[in-house]
Amino acid sequence: MNNATEQKTNRPELAKLDTDARNAAISAEQVRGFKARERDVEFAYLSSDGKKITTWTGDELGVIVSQKTARVGFPEMNGRRPVRYFVTVRGIDGRVWCGTGPGPGMYVRLRVSARQ
């Protein structure tokens, strides 16, 4: 890898790995940080079946406790408003997380719930 890739990742040891190994290392780091409760905000993915929250590579971060959808925002060209998914998650760290995203198989932004 070149120096630009090393600067882009801020992790020179990851820049030297192939793509699969790099993704696995990043996923393992995200799981470790999640379990260690290092952050109160997390970006993850809603599984395609809509039953769990995962890392990019599919490592489980939590299980969906509740889920609802709502139409939000301004209408699109077809006259319909976009659908947003609102989820509550029991994380592998034991905390309750709340978040929103566009739907199954897509990203979800999570925050630690104020109601613990």
Residue pairs with C-beta under 8 A, 6 or more apart in sequence:
1 15
1 16
5 15
6 12
6 15
8 15
9 15
14 22
14 25
14 26
15 22
17 25
23 56
23 57
24 57
26 55
26 56
27 55
27 56
27 57
27 59
28 59
30 55
30 59
30 61
31 55
31 59
31 61
31 92
33 39
34 42
34 61
34 91
34 92
34 93
35 92
35 93
36 93
37 93
37 95
40 111
40 112
41 109
41 110
41 111
41 112
42 61
42 97
42 109
42 110
42 111
43 107
43 108
43 109
43 110
44 53
44 54
44 55
44 61
44 62
44 99
44 107
44 108
44 110
45 53
45 54
45 55
45 56
45 105
45 106
45 107
45 108
46 53
46 64
46 85
46 87
46 101
46 103
46 104
46 105
46 106
46 107
46 108
47 53
47 54
47 58
47 104
47 105
48 104
48 105
49 104
50 64
50 67
50 85
50 104
51 63
51 64
52 60
52 61
52 62
52 63
52 64
53 60
53 61
53 62
53 63
53 64
53 87
53 89
53 91
53 97
53 99
53 108
53 110
54 60
54 61
55 61
60 92
61 89
61 91
61 92
62 89
62 90
62 91
62 92
62 97
63 89
63 90
64 87
64 88
64 89
65 88
65 89
65 90
65 96
66 87
66 88
67 85
67 86
67 87
67 88
68 85
68 86
69 83
69 84
69 85
69 86
70 83
70 84
70 86
71 80
71 81
71 82
71 83
71 84
72 81
72 82
72 83
72 84
73 81
73 82
74 81
75 81
76 82
82 102
83 102
83 103
84 100
84 101
84 102
85 100
85 101
85 102
85 103
85 104
85 108
86 98
86 99
86 100
87 98
87 99
87 100
87 101
87 108
88 96
88 97
88 98
88 113
89 96
89 97
89 98
89 99
89 110
90 96
90 97
91 97
95 112
95 113
95 116
96 112
96 113
96 115
96 116
97 110
97 111
97 112
97 113
98 110
98 111
98 113
99 108
99 109
99 110
99 111
100 108
100 109
101 107
101 108
101 109
